[in-house]
Amino acid sequence: MNIDLYPNPYETSLGIVNIMSGMEFDAVDEFVTSAVSEVANIISGNVLTMLAGEDLTCDILPPVLRKPDESGEYTFHTACCVTTSIDDVCLDIRLSQAE
């Protein structure tokens, strides 16, 4: 994997929070981390709503602030990047079948 292909997550996070809050941040602190986590919650909630419309029931875990488990114990694993005016926002999506 060529890491140069991916955006700088710190710069992208700061850009998102600067737009969301209307304030300028120059470092990733608790506020920035909380705001980015809230964006992840909003995205996840919208996905769950869409899946419920397809009669799929899902549980969700909160966003993690650590590297996810790389053991490969997921039924489905994909990633995608969305181009925004700030930079690309890359999502790592991992799903497992309910037990």
C-alpha positions in Angstrom: 0.0 0.0 0.0 1.4 3.4 -1.0 0.6 5.7 2.0 1.2 8.8 -0.3 -2.1 8.0 -2.0 -4.1 8.8 1.2 -4.8 12.2 2.5 -3.3 13.5 5.7 -6.0 12.6 8.3 -4.9 15.4 10.7 -5.2 18.1 8.0 -8.5 16.7 6.8 -9.9 16.5 10.3 -8.9 20.1 11.0 -10.5 21.3 7.8 -13.8 19.5 8.5 -14.0 20.9 12.1 -13.0 24.4 10.9 -15.9 24.4 8.5 -18.3 22.7 11.0 -17.6 25.1 13.8 -16.7 28.3 12.0 -13.6 28.5 14.2 -9.9 28.0 13.2 -8.1 25.0 14.8 -4.4 24.3 14.1 -4.0 21.2 16.2 -6.0 18.0 16.7 -7.3 18.3 20.3 -10.2 16.9 22.3 -12.7 19.2 20.6 -11.5 18.2 17.1 -11.5 14.5 18.0 -15.0 14.8 19.4 -16.3 16.7 16.3 -14.8 14.1 13.9 -16.3 11.3 16.0 -19.7 13.0 15.7 -19.4 13.2 11.9 -18.7 9.4 12.0 -21.8 8.9 14.1 -23.9 10.9 11.7 -22.6 8.9 8.7 -23.2 5.6 10.5 -26.7 6.6 11.6 -27.6 7.5 8.1 -26.3 4.1 6.8 -28.3 2.3 9.5 -31.4 4.2 8.5 -30.8 3.2 4.8 -30.2 -0.4 5.8 -33.4 -0.5 7.9 -35.3 0.6 4.8 -34.1 -2.6 3.2 -35.3 -4.6 6.2 -31.7 -5.2 7.5 -31.3 -4.8 11.3 -27.9 -3.7 12.5 -26.0 -2.8 15.6 -23.4 -0.2 15.6 -20.2 0.4 17.5 -18.9 3.9 18.2 -15.9 5.2 16.2 -12.6 4.0 17.5 -9.6 6.2 18.1 -7.1 3.3 17.7 -6.1 1.2 14.8 -8.8 -1.4 14.2 -8.3 -5.1 14.7 -6.4 -6.4 11.6 -7.2 -10.0 12.3 -9.6 -10.2 9.4 -12.5 -11.5 11.5 -15.1 -9.5 9.4 -17.6 -10.9 7.0 -17.3 -7.8 4.8 -14.4 -5.3 4.6 -14.0 -2.5 2.1 -12.8 1.1 2.0 -13.7 4.1 -0.1 -12.7 7.7 -0.4 -15.0 10.6 -0.9 -13.6 13.7 -2.5 -14.6 16.9 -0.7 -13.5 20.5 -1.0 -11.2 20.0 2.0 -9.5 16.8 0.9 -10.5 13.1 0.4 -12.2 11.5 3.3 -11.5 7.8 3.5 -13.8 5.4 5.2 -12.8 1.9 6.4 -16.0 -0.2 6.5 -16.0 -3.5 8.3 -19.1 -5.6 8.9 -19.8 -8.9 10.5 -22.8 -11.2 10.5 -25.0 -11.0 13.6 -24.7 -14.0 15.9 
